[in-house]
Amino acid sequence: MPLDVKTLFLLTVDVEAMLGLLLLFAWVQNTSIKAIAWWGSAHLLRTWLITGATVWVLACQIPQFAHAIEIRALLGNAIVTAFLWLTAFEFWRGRNERLLSRWPAIFILFSHGAIFLLRSPVIVLLGPSSEPAMASAWMSVISTEEVLATISIAFILLAMAKERTELHHKTAAMVDSLTGLANRRAFLDSAAQLTQAQTARDVPVAVFMIDLDRFKSVNDRFGHSIGDEVLRIFAESAQVNLRPTDIVARLGGEEFAVLLADACRDNAFKVAERIRSTFAALAATVGGHAVNATVSIGVAIIQDPQQDIQALLAQADQALYRAKARGRNRVVVIGLDLFMEGGADAPPAAVRGPLPAQASEAA
């Protein structure tokens, strides 16, 4: 026995109103998630307002439109489909935000819009001479789908809002708020995984330990706002010289770290030297002040699967101490008992033989 279409329509209206109130109630619990408020309001407004009212009113000024039920049905369904597909497109456009619930939402919205478009062909195919029971059955199926789609998308939206909140909390715990770079915890986790994967394939890995030279004096002379800007400038200098597959992080204070995948000694040196020179150029003047900030970089290379990220960081730290001891604003690369040194006043990529004992002079 087919369901009555009018009953299904009234049920849909009631469901729209209930879901609107439910979403607004959920929004009151966490007012920072504005999407829930917008979606709930849309449910309530759609209960009383005609979708695409302006287009509909303009179309009604055409006499042929007012007397042609098939054209009116086609336009109404096309308006609803357009809104549904545009909503699905907006969800798809934000796909860079990795939310698993995004994809069922896109599927339901797109499918729901497609079913709305099928209404007009179904009406035309059935025609006025069709058996009333068959026409009623088809419209019952379509109306039932509308109720289910309305409920489904509301619950998926709630799931998406919850997933987004959890993702933001997780991201905040792994990102340095000042520079936008990964923090120490995120770096160690990601670097350990990448190092293990690279060394297992006999691919060399490079780690940079980076320290801003005399950063305390920058804060003392120019204030912490300039110091914060210097840190942000370094983050920018590092990111523009690294690949998306590389990892850069702020370990704390003025100390940073970089992991370069698939990097031999020469390439690692060149990348580190580019970061050093780019930062020196960008940080020469900050906020109208001649800051002339510089960095020292220690680089270590490994290809031994037995060597973990902590051992690699320790080697890079030794190279950093040497860069500091030799006058700062330079790059020192160590590995395989050799070292390379370069900087503002050193010959590029100079190979100087066995690594001397660690200098006692520090930051």
Disulfide bonds with the S-S distance in Angstrom:
none
